[in-house]
């Protein structure tokens, strides 16, 4: 399996991890939750103003949030040798920074969690019902745990 990750930086926030970190966490999530096949994902790192506008337009919520995911859906007629576009993940750098401080988490660990969370949404995972939330959160904790990061839902504030 190969996962191509395009990282776009539209924020100058100082706590943003490097592109390799971003791509590695998106790959880990997709590889853990999907069977084979080449795929591609775009990750856009933004400021509060941009994510607030997206959250308002697409979710009807007029506030900045930590991460939004926009699944690509099925792409008809895609040649077999082309990677399947999974969609876009948008992460707000200042919200991730502020949440990690408020929740007493290492900033890079919170970035990892938001990237995994966003990638799983691209694959159809959700947390609208208790059963969906339990399945998604269990998988997130397992993926993060492979790199020694504690379960983020132990004392996390859910903002998605």
C-alpha positions as CSV (number, residue, x, y, z in Angstrom):
1,X,0.0,0.0,0.0
2,X,1.2,3.5,-0.7
3,X,-0.3,6.7,0.5
4,X,0.7,10.0,-1.0
5,X,0.2,13.0,1.2
6,X,0.3,16.5,0.0
7,X,0.9,19.1,2.8
8,X,-0.2,22.7,2.3
9,X,0.8,25.3,4.8
10,X,-1.5,28.4,5.0
11,X,-0.5,29.2,8.5
12,X,2.7,30.6,10.1
13,X,1.9,29.3,13.6
14,X,5.1,28.2,15.2
15,X,3.9,24.9,16.6
16,X,3.2,23.2,13.3
17,X,5.2,20.0,12.9
18,X,7.2,19.4,9.7
19,X,5.7,17.9,6.6
20,X,7.3,14.5,7.3
21,X,5.5,14.2,10.6
22,X,2.2,15.2,9.1
23,X,2.5,12.7,6.2
24,X,3.6,9.9,8.5
25,X,0.6,10.1,10.8
26,X,-1.9,10.3,7.9
27,X,-0.2,7.2,6.4
28,X,-0.3,5.3,9.7
29,X,-4.0,5.9,10.1
30,X,-4.9,5.0,6.5
31,X,-2.7,1.9,6.5
32,X,-4.2,0.7,9.8
33,X,-7.8,1.2,8.7
34,X,-7.7,0.3,5.0
35,X,-6.8,-2.8,3.0
36,X,-4.3,-2.2,0.3
37,X,-4.3,0.1,-2.7
38,X,-2.6,3.3,-3.5
39,X,-4.3,6.5,-2.3
40,X,-3.7,10.2,-1.9
41,X,-4.7,12.7,0.7
42,X,-4.2,16.5,0.9
43,X,-3.6,18.1,4.3
44,X,-4.1,21.9,4.6
45,X,-2.8,23.6,7.7
46,X,-4.7,26.8,8.3
47,X,-5.4,29.7,10.8
48,X,-8.6,30.1,12.8
49,X,-10.2,32.4,10.3
50,X,-10.0,29.9,7.4
51,X,-11.3,26.9,9.4
52,X,-14.0,29.0,11.0
53,X,-15.3,29.9,7.5
54,X,-15.1,26.3,6.4
55,X,-16.9,25.1,9.5
56,X,-19.6,27.7,9.1
57,X,-20.1,26.9,5.4
58,X,-20.0,23.1,5.5
59,X,-21.2,22.3,9.1
60,X,-23.3,25.3,10.0
61,X,-21.1,25.9,13.1
62,X,-19.7,29.4,13.4
63,X,-16.5,28.8,15.3
64,X,-13.0,27.6,14.7
65,X,-12.5,23.9,15.2
66,X,-9.4,21.6,15.3
67,X,-9.9,19.4,12.2
68,X,-12.3,19.0,9.3
69,X,-12.3,16.3,6.8
70,X,-13.7,16.3,3.3
71,X,-13.9,12.8,1.8
72,X,-13.5,12.7,-2.0
73,X,-16.1,9.9,-2.4
74,X,-16.1,7.5,-5.3
75,X,-14.2,8.6,-8.4
76,X,-15.6,6.9,-11.5
77,X,-13.3,6.0,-14.4
78,X,-10.1,6.4,-12.4
79,X,-7.3,4.4,-14.2
80,X,-6.2,1.5,-12.2
81,X,-2.6,2.7,-11.9
82,X,-3.7,6.0,-10.3
83,X,-3.9,6.4,-6.6
84,X,-7.4,6.8,-5.2
85,X,-8.1,10.3,-3.9
86,X,-9.4,9.9,-0.4
87,X,-10.0,13.6,0.2
88,X,-8.8,16.6,2.2
89,X,-8.0,17.2,5.8
90,X,-7.9,20.7,7.2
91,X,-6.2,21.3,10.5
92,X,-6.2,24.6,12.4
93,X,-2.8,25.2,13.9
94,X,-3.8,27.7,16.6
95,X,-6.7,25.5,17.8
96,X,-4.5,22.4,18.1
97,X,-1.9,24.5,20.0
98,X,-4.5,26.0,22.4
99,X,-6.2,22.6,23.0
100,X,-3.0,20.9,23.7
101,X,-2.1,23.5,26.3
102,X,-5.6,23.5,27.8
103,X,-5.7,19.7,28.0
104,X,-2.1,19.3,29.3
105,X,-1.0,17.3,26.3
106,X,2.2,17.4,24.4
107,X,1.6,19.5,21.3
108,X,3.0,17.0,18.8
109,X,0.9,14.2,20.4
110,X,-2.2,16.3,19.9
111,X,-1.2,17.0,16.3
112,X,-0.8,13.2,15.7
113,X,-4.3,12.7,17.2
114,X,-5.9,15.3,15.0
115,X,-4.2,13.9,11.8
116,X,-5.3,10.4,12.7
117,X,-8.8,11.6,13.5
118,X,-9.1,13.5,10.2
119,X,-7.7,10.6,8.2
120,X,-10.2,8.1,9.7
121,X,-13.1,10.5,8.8
122,X,-11.9,10.3,5.2
123,X,-12.3,6.5,5.4
124,X,-15.9,6.8,6.7
125,X,-15.4,6.6,10.4
126,X,-17.6,8.9,12.5
127,X,-18.7,9.6,16.0
128,X,-22.4,10.5,15.6
129,X,-23.6,7.6,17.7
130,X,-22.1,6.0,20.8
131,X,-21.2,2.8,18.9
132,X,-19.5,4.8,16.0
133,X,-17.6,6.9,18.5
134,X,-16.4,3.8,20.4
135,X,-15.2,2.1,17.2
136,X,-13.4,5.3,16.0
137,X,-11.9,6.2,19.3
138,X,-10.6,2.6,19.9
139,X,-8.9,2.6,16.5
140,X,-7.5,6.1,17.1
141,X,-6.0,5.0,20.5
142,X,-4.6,1.9,18.9
143,X,-2.9,3.8,16.1
144,X,-1.5,6.4,18.4
145,X,-0.4,3.7,20.8
146,X,1.9,2.2,18.2
147,X,4.1,5.2,18.7
148,X,3.8,5.4,22.5
149,X,1.1,8.0,22.6
150,X,-1.5,7.6,25.4
151,X,-5.2,7.2,24.7
152,X,-6.3,10.8,23.9
153,X,-9.8,10.3,25.2
154,X,-8.7,9.7,28.8
155,X,-9.4,13.4,29.6
156,X,-9.8,14.9,26.2
157,X,-12.2,17.7,25.3
158,X,-14.0,16.7,22.1
159,X,-14.3,19.6,19.7
160,X,-14.8,17.9,16.3
